[in-house]
Amino acid sequence: MLMSILLWLFGAAFLAAILVLTSLLLATLWIAAKAERLVPPVGKFVEIDGNRIHYVDVGEGRPIVFVHGLGAQLHHFRHTVFGRFGPGYRLIALDRPGSGYSTRASGATGRLPEQAEIIRRFIESLGLERPLVVGHSLGGAITLTLAVEHPNAISGIALLAPLTHLETRTRQGFDLLYISSRLLRWFMAYTVAIPASLRYARPTMDFIFAPQAVPGDYMSGGGGWLGLRPGHYHATSTDVVAVEEDLGHIERRYGEIAMPAGILFGGADRVIGMAVHGEPMREKVEGLDFEPVDGLGHMPQFVEPERVVAFIKRIARRAFSDAASPRVHDNFNEPSG
């Protein structure tokens, strides 16, 4: 009799768990479908070593490539600054592998050298002649990796609130995304993560944009909805885990950077602190153009787009002037590593 009751209770609990997981899966798929309906693809696609890269490419002139940060996508630049540059520039923003509408190759790790190599191959695939590369947040770390590992592929770097140094606090700020197990990462992506992300979207965005307000059109025009999809969450978690593999090594090589470089950093950034990730770079990169902005948070391209465009143009003038001089080596001919 007792055994029968225990079996019944076990069966009931199992059935309840299945129902909960099914409801979470259905909710996840519904949210993802809504996200893709509200923010559809807007660009072209190119295949890079098994990664299908979604990108936008506008204008004519000297090329500038934009690399977005953690959990973001190309609208962080297309929506905010592209319309403010004027003539003379070819502006290209891509969804990093797994983000936005780009898909990550099977077996990809998301590690910094891997992502930098994909950017290099992307530049080569589009036939861009040594572009300036703009990187925001985690995109800054990837851009720095590109600068130290493939310096001859680009003419300069312009970084916005970049992640530059490995610190414990960085991981602690993203505890809910730090999932080292691939299987658990996949399980979370298709069950709890997306409904929970939608539930806490407002406080999350308030934190990221603080002390400035979240733009009213961020979810649609800024592409925020695209982060509420399981594949995007999985890629974001993968990126968080992968950073620790390489950033400590990359930061020891910043002294090798000899190209024009600049950093714009908000003094009130609560996501990545300027004291740790900005100020030390003055001593590590010779000739660095460092622009601190009092009271500015982590999203300068949304909050002060005109300042950001002026900063990028300033670095571009130096970069494209220097780019007229040929380099000794051609990294486009280097084997992938």
Protein Blocks (a to p, Z undefined) as FASTA:
>chain_A
ZZmmmmmmmmmmmmmmmmmmmmmmmmmmmmmmmmmmmmccfbdcddeehiacddddeded
jdddddddehiafklmmmmmmmmnoghiacdddddehiajbccdehiaoiaklmmmmmmm
mmmmnopahiadddehjlmmmmmmmmmmmmmlpgbdcdehiafbdcfklmmmmmmmmcfb
lklmmmmmmmmmmmmmmmmmmmmmmmmmpmbdcdfklmmmnommmmmcfklmmmmmmmmm
mmmmmmmmmmmmmmmpmbdcdddddfklckbcfklmmmmmmmmmghiacdddehiafklm
lmmmmlmmmmmmmmmmmmmmmmmpccfbdfklpccZZ
